[in-house]
Amino acid sequence: MADNEAAPELLERAPTQIFLGRVALQRDRLLAAGAAADRVADEIPAFGHVTRAALKAALRETDQALAELAERIDRRGLTDTRLERFAMLRTATDRVVGECFALAAGVLTRKAGLDGDACREADEFIAELASLINPSLARPTVPGEEEFLHRGVDVIRRRLPDNGVWDLAVMAHEFGHVLVAHHQRWDTTNDAKIDMQSMVEEGWAAYPRAPSEELFCDAFATFVLGPAYAAALVLHRLDPAEQTAPASSGTHPPDAARAVVVLEALGRLAVEETSETRVPLLHQYLTAAWASLQAQSPASLRLSDDDHLSLTMRTRRAHNDLARWLEPAQFHWPSMTIQEVRKHLEGQQPTAGSAPRATIREVLNAAWLSRVEAWQTNCGLAEGLETRAREAICRTAQRNE
């Protein structure tokens, strides 16, 4: 009888106990994720330095929120509001646990050499770009399914496998996201610090903030890298058959919009260069190449004239702002250096001792120049060019150590 009398009280308490158990399980997951992150944080110094504090903060804040929810449930029982709060925190736990294990897997992949040193090359390239603006902006990379900057832990993912040296240029776009998140300039007129958000939040046609940031990062990547970035996008990445109407929840603008931005940004650089530098010629080739690709697609997949004009004018304004605020980072085509690098990459200077000193930006542009001209003349790419390009990047990294 006593057991029967206790049953209603037990049943009344059951939902509370069930959800207290569920909260405890989520906290256990956070604990396991933190342990995994700790075990790999020291494997790559840059990873440990940049991300450990951010990961710990995210884990701690989520765990604290779960602990507070458990206390309220234990003392006052379940309510609709607390059930909704638990659902939200469970999603937050999924997010931070997933990020911890994805980063741990990426670090271990790098350590095992399964990325073929692609992330080391990306690290060096990003460090080179950061050195032109603020060295503290350099961020480490880990392998991922696609390229993106995870703002929560400040780590850049590099899509692997990708197209090797031909896709390394895309890291300049991801570095643009770091710039938006962290870089500030000094407004001497008002004696105030201004971040880069203003260059993202206005004027990029009718796109919301996330796609607008992508367009700004395209303009920035072209500004700092020149033809190599535009070639990587136009010749490798952008889809001329993609729909031009962006999804309301999408984070990326249509590829046609990105093409307008990178080609206009490259055109701004070309205006400031002589024909001897090859920038104007590469701009003409890439513009014609994109037009020929779009000619194979229905006219309905092209941007409207109004959107095209709006993006063109906004890109010009972005270029002028970047030239004013980040002038040391602007790409200029050093004709003699790139020609010498190109000869080496094509095997005309076969020994490493004869290789010219060059930055990674110069190596990438020399490689793309050789590839584009091989296509234009219907000749095959010089055998071993990509291997020599990667060796040149490695030598540049060694000089910078």
C-alpha positions, 0 to 999 in steps of 0.5 A: 500500500505504501508503494501505491501511495508513493506512486503519484508523488514519484510520477509528479517528480518524474519529468523533473528527474528526467530532464535533470538527467538530460541536462547532466548528459549535455554537461558530460558531452561538454566535459568530453569535448573540452578534454579532446580540445586540451589533448590536441591544443599543444600539437600545433602552437598557433592552434593552441595559442589562438583557440584554447581560450575561445574554446574554453570560454564557449564550453564554460559559458554553455556549461554554466547556462546548463547548470543554472537551468538544472538548478531552476528545474530542480527547485521549481520544476518544469515549465514551457519556458524551461523546456524551450531553454533546454532545447536552445542549450542542447543546440548550443551544446551540439554546436560547441561540441561539434566544433571542438571535435571538428577542430581536434580532427583537423589538428590530428589530420595536420599532425599525421600529414594527411593534408599534404602540408596544404594547411602549413602553406595556407598558414604561411600565406595568411601570415604573409598577408597579415604582415602587410596590415597587422601581424597579430591578425594571422590565424591558423588553418585546419582541414575542413569540408569547405573554406570558412572562418569559424568566428567562435574560435578564430580558426580558418578551415581549408577545403581538402582535398582541393586543387592545391596551389591553384586554390591557395588564393582562396585563403585571401578571402577567408583572411578578409573575414578575419579583417572584418572581425578584428581590424580597426583603423584610426579616424584622426578627424574624430579621434576614434577607432573604426572597425571594418563593419561599415564597409560590409553593411551598406551598399552591396546591392540588395543583399543582407549582411552575410552575403555582403560580407562575402562580396567585401571579402572578394573585393579585399582578396582581389585588392591584396592578391590581384589576378591570382585570386580573380583567376581562381574564382573565375576559372575554377570556382564560380558557376555561370549557371547558378541562380542569380536570385539569392535565397533569403536565408543564404549566407553567400551571394550568387556567383554572378554577383561575385564575378562582377565584384572580382572583375571590377576589383581587378579592373581597378588594379589594372587601371593603375598598372601598365600593360607590361605588368600583364594585369590589364591583359589578365583582366581582359582575359578573365572578363572575356572568359566569364562572359563566354561562360555565361553565354552558355547559360540562359539570360535569366541567370544573369544579373539585372543591369541595375544590380550589375551597376550597383555592385560595380559602383560599390566595388569601386568605392570599396577599392578606394577605401581599401587603398586609403586605409590599407595601402601597404597591402595593395597588390602591385605587379613587380614585372621582373620578379614575376617573370623570373619566378615564372621562368623558374616555375616553367623549368627554365631555371631548374635548380633551387639555387637559381630560384628568385626570391619571391613572396607567396603572392608573387609565386601564385601570380606567376603560376596563374600567369603561366597557366592562363597563357598556356590556355590562351596558346593552347599549349600544355602546362609546363610539367612540374610547375605546381611542384616547383610552385609549392617548393617556392612557397616552402622556401619563402616560408623558411626565409620568414622563420 
